[in-house]
């Protein structure tokens, strides 16, 4: 199965319409991948959907979302929420 990092990279590439190779650990969503505010909202919603299951619903508050500005920060946040590689 895909790792959390692989899943995050795939979501970012899909939602921000960039090539997977452009999505690196240190990539900033706005500065490197040209995301606007609507893109960021959709990306956060995609994270919530992708990493939720019947037993554990992931919810990302607006305050938390503001702190997630890079691929690395998204990965760290998800790990803190108990998301693990499958």
Phi, psi and omega in degrees: 000164181284146176284167177300317180299315179298320179293318179297313181300318180296317178297315181298313180301317181293308186290329182259004177053050175236164178288144180305323181297336179284341185269098180251167183304320182271005183294129173275134181299318184273315186282317184267327187249005173059036177283142172258182185297323178294319176302318182294319178298314179296323179294316178298317178297322178294320176299315180300316181291314184295322188255015173258152172218185184299327184272335188218108179267119178278126175234130181245115181288164178301320180296318178294317181300324180296335181274350182261095185244349180227166177300317180300316180295323176297315180297314180297317179299313181298318179297321178297332180275003177092008177286130182231161175299145180274000000 
